[in-house]
Amino acid sequence: MKHSVLTTLLFFALLIPARAQMARLYTSNSGLPSSQVHRIYQDSRGFIWISSENGLSRFDGMDFTTFRFSRDKGDGLASDLVPTVFEDSRGVLWVGTSRGLQTFDPDNSSFHLVDVNGAPETASPYVSDILEFKTGAESSELWVATSSQGVYILDTETHAMKDDRRALLGSN
């Protein structure tokens, strides 16, 4: 009797369809700025950031908000080519573009260029990657990789370049 009840329960359990989440495909037709995606990153607020060849998107689980370069917008994205995005331990969202490093201000949905090389006449670097390294209990450094100017090291609190940058940048 026990075996027939267990067999019957098992049989009915197998008949109930599984309710697994189906895979979804997001493309430029469904809200992405480009199907050539460089990086996907989830920030501490739960937003998914997608950097691409044609802008930066923020996904809230339902809709995409896309940020693109505009000559008319001084506090906009510096370039449509966005290789990377990263949030540091202080909650600052850093955006690496082909025309430099920026921070994102979520209250105003605006971007601010960070002067990493300290020389306005020098072209802003193509930022290819960003990492954070803890240097103490309350301090850390942001390492910013570029495609042509080496690695910059910034203090995450002040956003200023660290003095030991010459060791990584080489002598030019």
Secondary structure, 3 states (H helix, E strand, C coil): CHHHHHHHHHHHHHHCCCCCCCCCCCCHHHCCCCCCEEEEEECCCCCEEEEECCEEEEECCCCEEEECECCCCCCCECCCCCCEEEECCCCCEEEEECCEEEEEECCCCEEEEECCCCCCCCCCCCEEEEEEEECCCCCEEEEEEECCCCEEEEECCCCCECHHHHHHHCCC
